[in-house]
Amino acid sequence: QVQFVESGGGLVQPGGSLRLSCAASRSIFSMYNMGWYRQAPGKQRELVAGITSVGITNYADSVKGRFAISRDNAKNTVYLQMNSLKPEDTAVYYCNRGSATMAPLMSWGQGTQVTVSS
């Protein structure tokens, strides 16, 4: 079973930036589609960004132009660069392996809290 460990969250002011990291425990990570998901208080978990095994990316409309997902297969790590952060981006952010439609496939990690507030 692959495990994912998310890091990089924190408190940031509106308009600020953060870079999240997700480390996978297995070297076959490079074969996976990977996604960043988030869950805000009282809301369902949602897909924020996805990247296929060959580097094709997709984004939720709410983050297009502000967030960028990338991966480093040599480090078994996927990143989420978040710019121009808004209070509505406040959530716990998780990564997971995704299906062809980016439905999450594995157990969730602990996530990393992102709080956007002045």
N, C-alpha and C positions, 0 to 999 in steps of 0.2 A: 504494500500500500504506500503510495506516494504521500508525503506530508509537505505542506506549504507553510512557510513562515513569513508573515508580512511585517514590514517595518517602515519607518520614515514618517509616520503621522505626527500630528502635533497641533498646537494652536497657532493660527496665523490670521492676520488682519485681512479684511476684504481687499482684493486686488493683489494679494501676495501669491507666493508660489511654494509648492512642496514637491518632493520627488519620493514616491513610494517604491519600495523594493519587495519582491517576493522570491524567496529562495526555495527551490524544490529539492527534495531529498534523493532523487534518482536521476541517473545520467540519461535515461531515455526521454527526459523532458523535451529534448529537441524535436521529438515526434508529435508533441501535443499541440493542439490549439490551446491557447491560454486566454483567460479573461480576468478583468478586474470588475468586481461587483461592489455595490455599496448598499447599506441599509441604514436609513435614517430612523429616528425614534417614531414609532407608531406607523411605519410604512413597510411595505414589502421590499425584500432584497431585489435589486435591479442590476442589470448589466450596464456597465459604464463604457467599457472598451474591450475589444477582443483583438487577438493577433493569431493568425494561423501558423502552422509549422513552417510555412514558406514566407512568412512575413507580411501577409496581407492583413490590413487593419480595418476595423470598423468602430464607430463611436455612436453613443446615444446622442440624439439631437441636442440635448441639454448641455453637452460638453464639447461639441464639435468646435474646432478652432481654438480651444483653450487647453485641452488635455492631449497628451501624446503617449501612446503605448509603444514599448520597444522590448526587445529581448536580447539576451546574451547567452547563447546556448552553451558556450564554453564554461560559463559560470552557473548554469542551471538557474538563471534568474530572469525575471520579467520586471519591467519598470513601468511606472505611470508618472509622467511629468505633468503636473497640474499647475497651470498659470491662470492669472486673472480670477482667482478664487472668489466665490460668492458665498454668502451665508447659507444658501440652499444647498451647497456642496457638503455641508456638515453631515457626517455619517461615519459609521464604521466601514472601512474598506477591506475587502477580501479578494484574494485571487483563487482561481480554481482552474482545473483542466476543463475545457469546453468541448461539447459535441460539435457536429457540423453546423448546428444552429446556435452554438454557444450556450446550450443548456449546461449547467454545472454537473460534473460527473463524479466528483469525489467528495470526501468529507471536508468540512470547512475547517480552516485554521482559526486562530484566535482573532485575526483581523487587526487592523491598526486604526485608531481613532483620529479623524480629521475634524477639527473644529475651526470654523471661520467666523470670527467675531471681532468687533472693535472694542 
